[in-house]
Amino acid sequence: MQAGSSQQSPHKGATRRRIGVVILLTGSSLAAFLVLFPSGWVINRLNVHIWWFLRQNTPLPPAMTPEQLAEVWNVVMFVPLGLGLALILPRWWWAGVLCGLSITIELLQFFVLSTRHPDIGDVVMNTAGGVLGVVVGALITRWCEKRSNQSIDSPHA
């Protein structure tokens, strides 16, 4: 391969993609458990317990409520999905796919899981987390490719 060539080795990025698969599968499993768990009340109680623990043991802002913490979890839950997808196949449109997934989840909760309460705020927060994950994945991919190109172009390689 010539220095500066645009051709890529078939193995270039394979480790990054494998890590993306692990992150995606782990994040998807946890997210599926949380959003499809039949009792929203149990999930809410867990969140309150975590909030109480954080209030007692960390410098959590005094004004933060359990409901606000739940919004944070909605963002955090979708970050690994966006990150994993972006590491496997870097594309910006993953953010739109994850927004559609979030809408689907809320519709499923509305029509199938009568004990769950869908919320447009969840869609917004999930989408924000997905976008954040895609951005981080794109930055990692760019960094890895730049680092790889520098080693290929290095006169010491």
Secondary structure, 3 states (H helix, E strand, C coil): CCCCCCCCCCCCCHHHHHHHHHHHHHHHHHHHHHHHCCCHHHHHHHHHHHHHHHHHHCCCCCCCCHHHHHHHHHHHHHHHHHHHHHHHCCCCCHHHHHHHHHHHHHHHHHHCCCCCCCCHHHHHHHHHHHHHHHHHHHHHHHHHHHHHHHHHHCCCC
